[in-house]
Amino acid sequence: MANDLPNNKTDQYLKEKAANKKKGNKALVVFLFLIFIVISVVVKITLTGSLKPDFFKGLPGSDDAYTIAKEFIRPTLKSSSANFSDTKYQFGKQSDSVYVIQSSVESRNDSGDKINTEFKIVLKYNGGQVDKQKNWTLIDLSQN
């Protein structure tokens, strides 16, 4: 009958062993997760040269807004060739993310005559990469 009774020391040892195994498994999972994060950061720095994501670059400047404005203007011209006066544009901000640009563009019509078109464009920056047209909304465009 003595053999049928559970051995308290053996039971206690097995319970402690099971508890230690659970703790070890949890520690392994945390360690692997941390290794994953470190590898992700190293890959990000290696591929982009910076840890700073694109959306932290701040609001666009005048040159950024003017570059995007040209992309909105080009499809409205009747010519495929266009010379923008890059040094003579005017820039202003109406509010936090609304930009106003005034400038001119020189193009040629079908008969080869030069056409100088002055334009005023109002754009809203929606966030994201500054150099992507999809991150901007055309609010107003007037051409003379």
URHU-V864775 format. One record per residue. N is the residue number from 0. RES is the residue in one letter. PHI is phi in whole degrees, -180 to 180 (* if undefined). Layout:
BEGIN
N&RES&PHI  N&RES&PHI
END
This chain:
BEGIN
0&M&*  1&A&-66  2&N&-76  3&D&-78  4&L&-78  5&P&-68  6&N&-85  7&N&-61  8&K&-67  9&T&-68  10&D&-62  11&Q&-63  12&Y&-62  13&L&-67  14&K&-65  15&E&-65  16&K&-64  17&A&-65  18&A&-65  19&N&-65  20&K&-65  21&K&-63  22&K&-62  23&G&-64  24&N&-65  25&K&-63  26&A&-63  27&L&-64  28&V&-63  29&V&-62  30&F&-62  31&L&-64  32&F&-64  33&L&-65  34&I&-62  35&F&-60  36&I&-63  37&V&-61  38&I&-63  39&S&-61  40&V&-65  41&V&-63  42&V&-64  43&K&-60  44&I&-65  45&T&-65  46&L&-77  47&T&-107  48&G&81  49&S&-151  50&L&-89  51&K&-77  52&P&-66  53&D&-59  54&F&-77  55&F&-98  56&K&-77  57&G&91  58&L&-76  59&P&-70  60&G&-95  61&S&-65  62&D&-65  63&D&-63  64&A&-65  65&Y&-66  66&T&-61  67&I&-70  68&A&-58  69&K&-62  70&E&-67  71&F&-77  72&I&-79  73&R&-49  74&P&-66  75&T&-86  76&L&-83  77&K&-88  78&S&-125  79&S&-83  80&S&-99  81&A&-144  82&N&-114  83&F&-86  84&S&-85  85&D&-62  86&T&-94  87&K&-117  88&Y&-95  89&Q&-111  90&F&-133  91&G&-152  92&K&-117  93&Q&-87  94&S&-150  95&D&-52  96&S&-129  97&V&-112  98&Y&-120  99&V&-119  100&I&-128  101&Q&-122  102&S&-166  103&S&-140  104&V&-138  105&E&-108  106&S&-140  107&R&-122  108&N&-86  109&D&-61  110&S&-86  111&G&95  112&D&-75  113&K&-76  114&I&-124  115&N&-103  116&T&-115  117&E&-94  118&F&-140  119&K&-131  120&I&-130  121&V&-117  122&L&-124  123&K&-115  124&Y&-87  125&N&-98  126&G&103  127&G&99  128&Q&-68  129&V&-64  130&D&-88  131&K&-106  132&Q&-61  133&K&-65  134&N&-91  135&W&-125  136&T&-123  137&L&-79  138&I&-94  139&D&-154  140&L&-144  141&S&-129  142&Q&-129  143&N&-124
END
